[in-house]
Amino acid sequence: MGDHPAQRDKDEDRAAGSVATLVPGRPHDPEPLDDKELRGLNVVRRFGAVGSLFLALGSLGAGAAPVINPVQEIPVLRLFTRIPMVSLAMGLAGMAIIVLSWLLLGRFAQPARRRLATQGQLARTIALWCAPLLFIPPLFSRDVYSYLAQSEIVARGMDPYSLGPAEALGVSDPLTSGVSNMWRETPAPYGPLLLRLGGWLAPLSSGNIVTGVLLQRGLALIGVILIIWALPRLARRFGVQPATALWLGAANPLLIFHFVAGAHNDALAIGLMVAGLEVGLQRMPVRFKNDEPPPLAKGELLYIGLGVVLITLGVAVKINAILALPFFTVMVARRWHGRIKDLLTAAVPMALLFGVTLVAVCYGTGLGFGWVGALGTPGLVRSWISPTSELAALGGVLGIALGLGNHTNAMVPILGSLGYLVAGAVTVKFLWDSFKWRYRPIIGLGVSLGAVMVLHVALQPWYLLWAIIPLAAAAGTSRFRIAATIVTAVLPFLLPTTGSTFEGRGFVLPFAWAAAGVVTLLGLFIVHRLSPLLLSRPSPEHSVPA
């Protein structure tokens, strides 16, 4: 198939721009951590758990709470709703501590180290850091309330792709009141599988918003579990240390903040996508470029088909997962002779299976294909971290300066369309180059998803996980890891935890940041005292010889 870590073709070692090249050969078998390193790992684990507890407590007063906040009825805990500055400071300190803990944890996941943390140790660390965030109000976004309202629309037998929450449920409905104003009149942009699952869960909550949020977070958690399952397996196939992939892709603070605390449905879509890739590759034999293709392995076609089905289910949650199908097709074509004929031979049945599965899901859920017409809904929001959106704003400013008027609103769709064209060109290039053995297809998938997300006018921090997670499984050199680490460490702080405006009290935010900084530095001091190893430079003898 040309995707095995033993692939030696030198064309495979090139990558585009800043994307890391693949390291050929199997990753070395790491030794277990020694006693001093185990102590450091335990300190990091507890430090991150403290950060999660801080973030959980801070969410009670600085999270995206429901309009009718049940926390206000709980003794002791309701205190946090009355001290927003303290709550926000705790939330910010929790975020900073989790990010720092993740950076420190990376010491035990560097692929060049002789001794590494095991997959089990990393998985338990992820579980420990996520556990306090499972039962808190949503953070960073109110999107989960849109999921609840849209699911209730489905449960009542109405069409979520033609009616917004306000029209379908009524403005006074508690579920509608939780939805951000900009989304109350808009149809759902999500796939039918997600909304049907939400429709089945809606009666279980009986209109209780807290229960509904927890059930929606449960769906996101399924996606997180699939990511934790698939990532190390894919990494082993592509010559990357499984521990490195788990650290970068699954222990990633963006995932913890937005997929667990924020309960975003991207988690389920990405989980199904990467699980589909792993299942589809399970029986596919190794093939090197220019070698004769081996005969079909037992069950190979069945597993390829199951992979296509799982990826299609991811598409039925969120459309972005559809990019995995053409790159998976290239993997199958490269498993044979890698000719155009092989590409067509692979593409036709896989496309048919995708179509049959998607039609079955759309009509089996009773929701049809109305979601296709609503896919542009997220583009109604312009994100200030989106390069496309910022270019449109810059154009508006220049227009005002030149006396031509403010044309920002007119430029957004133009630049948005150009962004899609550029992302499409990047995707086509990487598909072709992957087919010609210049890159591994899974790297092409990660780069293409990254281009689509970065050039979207509504770019949000968690969108980048669509690129980081597949690349974590295949991009084996330090350049990508360094870039992804910097992005991951910075992006969480560009989106506030809070759902409060603080009623115009502008001093709240800087004071909260100052307090959070003091708490975080104190925590780092304690970490250093407990395990000086964590803040020291790695010793050369801990590394694998080049």
CORZI-V588877 format. One record per run of one state. SS is the DSSP state (~ for helix, > for strand, _ for the rest). FROM is the first residue (numbers start at 0). TO is the last residue. If there is no record, write none. Layout:
ss = {SS/SS}
from = {FROM/FROM}
to = {TO/TO}
This chain:
ss = {_/~/_/>/_/~/_/~/_/~/_/~/_/>/_/>/_/~/_/~/_/~/_/~/_/~/_/~/_/~/_/~/_/~/_/~/_/~/_/~/_/~/_/~/_/~/_/~/_/~/_/~/_/~/_/~/_/~/_/~/_/~/_/~/>/_}
from = {0/9/13/30/31/34/62/69/73/76/82/83/109/112/113/114/115/118/131/142/155/164/169/173/177/180/183/191/205/208/237/241/250/252/261/265/281/299/315/318/335/339/364/369/373/376/380/386/401/407/435/440/454/460/472/477/494/501/504/506/530/531/535/539/542/543}
to = {8/12/29/30/33/61/68/72/75/81/82/108/111/112/113/114/117/130/141/154/163/168/172/176/179/182/190/204/207/236/240/249/251/260/264/280/298/314/317/334/338/363/368/372/375/379/385/400/406/434/439/453/459/471/476/493/500/503/505/529/530/534/538/541/542/545}
